[in-house]
Amino acid sequence: MGSDIKQQVSEFYNQIGWQEVGDGGECRYQNAQYEDLRPVSREYIHKCHQRVARHLTPVGKYLLDAGSGPIQYPEYLEYSKGYQRRVCADISVVALQEARKRIGDAASGGHGLFVVCDIANLPFKQEVFDGMVSLHAIHHLTDQEHPRAYEELHRVLAVGHTGVIVNGWDSASLAQLADGLVRLVANWRAGRKDRPATPAVPSFGTASHPTGTFVRKHNATWLKRVIGSHIPFRIWVWRSVNVHFLRTFVHERWGGRFWLRVLYWLEERFPHFLGKNGQYPLIVIQKRQAIP
């Protein structure tokens, strides 16, 4: 089953997710449709992306980008700014080809190295990376491989250094409340003849191509029980609300920029609570010296 899932994920990103599409003269990846790129949300999204760099060792030899994709957002480039090499590991060949366009190949003067692999079976030596990021990648693995992925990311991280994992929860309390509000608004819109319901996140694809891929998420309780027993980590907030919530409630005419600044302030004030109970946690792994 695991190999079938990986094949599905690889085909999705090779054929659809990392294909470029035109948008008002600007090229974006198809997968960007799962993000809120509207001007009203731009400042908030930008600052959330920047949170990752806070927890990384700022300089080093190798940074692992596990499930790198094409490094599609400008903020992602900042994570390896102080490193000699950024090692992009991804199951999608197209993702790595696009990443090479953005950071260049080490052989031709860039600072990228590119490896086709999955993050539950990393082909790297133990403790070789001074930093590690894995953004929205673990949820594409089967249940059985989630613990293995965390173990692998911890294994290749150098002692005394940190790695950052951004993923999503499946049943966080505040996220469930937010989803309930989104459904109420959707039902209200559907009941109005003059304003039909529209999906919060646009779909794409055709009858002959898939419109999504395998996703499996857990919650903070699972993470502490299964991973916390042998891998030290702390949970911070990356972003407390999802794209459905942003597109439903955040609009220019409703003072959206102001309310997102308030939300960001709250996330900064209560980073652990909103990390555990909001939509997207930022999980910081600290590699410590083993006790003899």
N, C-alpha and C positions, 0 to 999 in steps of 0.2 A: 504493500500500500504506500509506504514512504516514497519509493522510487517513482510510482505513478504520480503522486502529488508533486514531487519535484519536477517531473517532466511537464506537468500541467502549468506550474508556475513559470518555468523557463519559457515555454511556448507562448504564454500570455505576454510576458514582458518583451520577448523577441519580436512577436508579431504585432502587438498592440501597445502595451504600456509605455515603451520607450521609443515609439515612433513620433516624429515631429509633426505637428499640425500648425497651420497658419491661424492667427487670431488677430485680425486688425493690423496686419503687417508685421506682427511679432510672432516668432516661432516658439512654440511650447511643446512639451511632451504630452501625449495623450493622458498619461497618469496625473498630470497637473490638474485635471478636472476634479480630482479628489481633494484639492486644496482650495482655500478661499483666497484668490488673487485679486479681489476687488480693491480699488484705492482706499475705501473706507477701512479695510482690515489690514492694509499693508504694514503700517507701523507696528501694530500688535504682533502680527506674524513674524516680522523681522526681529523684534526683540525676543520672541520665544525661541527662534532659531539660535540667537546669540547665547542663550543660556547654556548650551552644550559646552562652549569653549571655556566657561568659568571653571569647569570641573576637570579639565584636561591638564596634564603636565604641559606647560607652554612650549617647551623645546625638547627635541630628542632626535634620534636617528630614524626610527621607523614608526609611522602611525598606521595602524590597521583600520581600514574602512570596510567593515564586514557587512555584506549586502549593500554595496556602495551605490548601486544604480548608476546613473550617468553624472552624479554629483550635480543635480539639477538646479539647485538654488545658490545664489552668490554667497550667502552666509556659510554654506557648507565648505567653500574653498578656504575659509579662514581657519578651519580646525587644524589644518596641516601646515600653516604658515611658518611655524618655527621648527619644522621637521625636515630632515634631509630627503626623505622619501615617504610618499603616501602609497601604501599597498592596498589597492582596490581588489576586493574579493567578491565575486558575484556569480550566481548560477546562470545569468544571462550574458551571452556573448555580445549582444547589441548594447547592453548597458556598459560593458567595459570599453567597447569601441567609442561610445559617446563620451565616457569619462576620459579616455585618452585625448579626445579633441579639446577637452577643457583644461587639463593639467599637463599634457605632454608626456611622452615616454622618456624614461631616464636615459635610454640609449641615444636619444636625439636632443638632449639638453633640458628636457622637462624633469619633473620630480615624481612621476608616477610609475608604479609597477602594477601589473594587472594579471590576476590569477582567476581562472574559472574553477569554482568550487562551491560547496555549500557550507554554511556556517556551523553546521553540526559535525563536520568532518574537515577541519582545517589542516592543510598540508604544511604546517609551519612548526619550527622547533619551539620547545618550551621557553617561555620568558624572553622572547625575541623582540617584543614591541614595547616602546616607551609610552605609547598611548593607543587607545582603541575607541572607535565609535561604531555603533550599530543602530541604524535609524530605520524603524518600521520594517524590520526584516524577519525577526524571530517568529512573528505571527503567521508567516507562510509555511512553517514547519508543522508536522503532525504533533499531537500531544506527547507521544513517546520521545520525540527529539528535542522538545523544549529544554529539559534539564541538560541534555547533552550539549546543546548550543551554549548555555551559560557556562558549563564546565570547560568547553573548548576556548571560549573567549577569555576566561580566567586563566587557563593554562598558558596561553601564549603571551600574557601580559607580564611585563618585567616587575620584579619585586620592588615595592615602594612607589609604584605608579598606579594611575587610575584609568578606568575605561568607563564610557558612557553608553548606556543602552536606552533608546527611546522606543516605546511600544505603546499599545493601548490596553485598557482593561475591558473585560467583557461585562462586568456587573458592579461597577463602582456606584456608590449610593447617589452622589451628586450627578453623575453622568446619567443614571437612570431617570432622575428627576428632570433633567434637561431634555432627555429624549421624550419624556411624557409631555412636556410643554410643546415640543415640536409637533408631536402627533395631534395634540389638541388644536393647534393652529392649522395643521393640514386638514383635519376633519372639518373645521370651521370654513376653510376656503372651499372645500369640496361641496359643502352645503349651499354655497352661494352660486346661483346660476350665472351671474355676471362675472364671476371670478373663479374659474376652474382651478383645481389643485395642480400644482406643478412640482416635480421632484426637487428636493433640496440639493441633490448632487446630480448633475446631468449624466445620463448613461451614454455609452457609445458602443460601436461595434455593429455587426450585421448578423443576419441569420446564420451565416457560415463561420462567424468568428465569435469567441466567447466575449462577454462584457465584463467579466470579473474573474477572480481567481481564488484559490483556497486561502482562507483566513481562520485561524483559531487563536483565541486569546484567553487569558486567565485573569485573576485578580490578586490584590495585595496579600490576601490570606494564603493563597496558593504559593506565591513567591516566597513568603517567609517560611512556610512549612517545608517546601520541597528544595528550595535553593539556599535559604538562609542558614540551614544547618551546617553547611560546609563552605559557603562562599560569602564573605563579608560584603555588605552593600548598604546603601542608604537610599531612600526614596525621596526625591524632590519633585516639584511640579515642572513639567515642560509646557503643557497647555491644559487648562481645566475644562475646556469646551471643544466640541467637534465642529466640523464644517456645516453640518445640518443646522446646528444651533446658530452659528454665525450668520448664515444666509437667511435664516428665518427672522431673527430679531435685530440684527445689526444693519442699520441703513443710515445713509447720510441725513435723511430728513428727520430721523429720530435721534439725532445727536450721537450717532454710532461711534465716532472717534473718541468722544468724551467717555462714553460708557466702557469702551475697551481699555482706556487708560485707567479707569477705576478698577476694572477687572484685573489688569496687570498689576496694579498696586496691591490688590488683595492677594494675588498669587505670590508676590514678593514678601508680603507680610506673613502669610501662612503657607509656606512652600511645602512643608511635609504633609499637612492635613489635606491640602488640595491635590498634592501628588498622589496620595493614597485613595482619595475619594472622587477626584475629578476624572477626566477622560484619558489623558495621556501622561504617564509618569516619566520622569527622568531618573533612571536607575544608575547610581554611581557605584562601580565595583572598585574596591581598594585591594591591590595585591600585597599581602603581608608576608613577612618572612615566616616560613614554616617552623613550628616549635619542635625541636628534636625530641 
